[in-house]
Amino acid sequence: MLDRDQLETFAVVIEQQSFEKAATALSITRGAVSQRIKALEESLSTVLVLRDRPVSPTPAGEVLLRHVKALRILEGSALQELVPRPKPHAPVPLSIAVNADSLATWFPEVLKELLLSQLVALEVIADDQDHTSQLLSRGEVIGCISTSPKAADGFVAECLGAMEYRCYSTSEFAQSAFPDGLTVPSVLAAPAVLFNRKDSLHDDFLKSRFGFSIDRYAKHFLPSPVALLEGVAMGAGYGLIPSTQAQPLVDSGRLIDLCPNHGVMVDLYWHHWELEPPLAHDITALIVKVAQRELVSRAVDDSVKVVAGSGDSATRLRHVSPLVACDKAKADCNTH
C-alpha cells in the first residue's frame, strides 16, 4: 500500500513546482516534505521528482501523479454521495485543458453545467489544440481537447466533431491588400492575424491553398480569440476565425469571407483516462454530448488533406465547398 500522506505531498510538490511552496501549502517543514518524497521514491525504487527549478515529475512521476488525481476524484465523489445534501462536501478540484477557440465558442455550454453543479472546483488551462495533450500525459489535467486522433497508452481519444474556420477580413482591407484575390505576392505583403507563435493553422491554410509552404509574411500575434477577431474586424489584417464566432460580424457587414470556396475543418478529440472515476466519466459524457450538438459532424470527402502540425500531433484540414454536405452519421466518430 502506498502511503497517502506521501502521495499527497508528492502531488503538491509537482503542482507547486517547489519543495518550499509545497511545505507552505501543507503547513509542514521543508525537511518533512523532502523526507516524504524520499521515502516514497525508496518504496517504489524509482525517482519521481526532478530536483530542478521549477520542480517537475519524471516519467514515473507522471504516472503516479495521474494516480493521485484519480484518488482525489474518487474520494471526493464518494464523500459527496455519503454526505447528506443539506451539508454537501467541498467541490472536487480537477483540471482540464481546452483550446482557446473552443472556450470562445461552444465550450461555455459545458462550463455552465459543470460550474453550476457545484460538484467540482474547476481549473481550465487554455492552450493551442496541438499542444494540450502534453498536459494530459504529464498528469496535469484529467482530460484535454486536442487535434490528434491518436491516444497515448492508458488514454482514450473520443471524436467530438469538427470546428470550421474561414479566412476573413474587412471589405476595405480586402480591396486594399487583395485587389486580385488571395495571391502569393499579396499574401507576402499583407499582415495576417494569428493567435500565437504555436499557431500553425494559418501556415497550413496557405500551404493547402497554394501547394507549397509560405512562412515569410507579416504576422500580428493576438493571444485571445476575442482580440484576434477584433484585430481582423478593425482592419489590422486578415485571419482564420471559427465561422460561428465570425458569423455575427459577417451578418452585420463588418467582415467578409475572403475564400468562400476554401473553408477549413479542424477535427477535435477529447483525450481522457481509459479508466475514469465516475465523476470524470460524467464530465467526459457531458463534453461529448455538447460537442456533438454544437460542432460539425466529421465528414470525409475527396478534398480531405492531412497536414502535419507541430509536435507529435497532426492538424487535420478539410477544404469545404458550400456544395459539399458536411453531415455524417455519428457512428463515423465512434470508429476512432
Disulfide bonds with the S-S distance in Angstrom:
none
